[in-house]
Amino acid sequence: MASASNPDSMDTDPPGGLSISVEHNPPESRLQQLGVRSWPKWGCPTGKFPVKFDARQTCYLLKGKVRAHIKGSSECVEFGAGDLVVFPKGLSCTWDVLAAVDKYYKFDSS
């Protein structure tokens, strides 16, 4: 189920209440506030692979396009270059990488 409290962001609530939050094209001031450009970088080629988040992850995609299929749900969330994405701790999904990804990422310590 998707909510549209902000037309530029999307939350998907699968069974269990875990959701992927996508903020499309956040302003540079927000990226600076978060310190995004000081985060580690990671990339991957196209393909499908399972992901389980043992900690909350926030990432900012520099390039690429992903369709995340949430485990236990028929919902999927798409995000790509220019999106700020938050994956909650405990979420399991399958990434269908439609275009190679290059991203900044940060895991929360809590």
N, C-alpha and C positions, 0 to 999 in steps of 0.2 A: 504494500500500500504506500503510495507516495503522498507527501504533503507539500503544499505550495505556499507556505507562509511568506517566503521570499521568492519572487519569480526567477531569481538567478541562482537559487540553491534548491537541492532536492534531497530529501531524506527517504530512505526505503526501510520499512519496518517488517522484517521477516519474523517467523515464529521465534519466540524467545526474546523479542524486544530489541535485538541488536540491529543497528542500522548503519548504512554507509551514508555519510554526509558529503555532498558535492557543492562547492561554491565555485560557480563559473566566473572566470576572469576577475578575480579579486583585484582591487586597486593596489598599485605599487606600495602605497603607504601601509596597507595591511601586511604585505609580504615583508616589508622592512620591520614592522612592529614584531612580527613573529621570528625574525632573523633567518628567514628561509635560505638565503644565499650562503649562510655559514653552515648549513646542514650537510651531511654526507650525500654523495650522489650515487645513483644506482641505475642500471639500464638492463634491458632484456630484449631479445628478438621476438618476432611474432611466434605464436604458438599458444597452447593451452596448458595450464598447470594449476594444481591445487595450492591454496594459501590458507594458513591458519595464523591468526594474529594473537600471539601470547601476551602482547602489550598493545596499548592504543598506539596507532601510527597515524601521523599527519604527513601528507606528501603534497608536493607541488610538481605537476608534470610540465616539463619543458618541451617535450615532443611525445608523440604517440597517441594511441587510442586503445582503450580497454573496455570490454564488456565483462562485468563481474557478475557471475551467477551465484547467488547466495544459497548455501547448503540448507536444505529443508524448506525451500521456498521456490515458487515458480517465477519470482521477481528477479530481474537483473538490472544493474545500474551501469550506465555508460559514462565514461569520463575520458578526457584527453588533454592535449596541450593547452596550457593556460588555466587548468582547473586545480583548485585546492581541495584535497580529499581527506576525510578522516575515517579510519577504520577502527571500530571499537575493540577493546580487548575481548577475546573469546570468539570473535567472528571467524567462520570458515566459509570460503568461497572458492570458486574456480575462475581464474583469470583467463579470458579469451583475448589475447593480445592481437588486435587487428592491424596495428602499425607499431613498429619498434618503439619502446619506451625509454625515455631518459628523464629521471626525476630527482628532486631533492626529497629527503625523507628524514623523519625524526620519530623515535619511539619515546613515549612518556615513561618515566621511571616508576610511576606508581602503578 
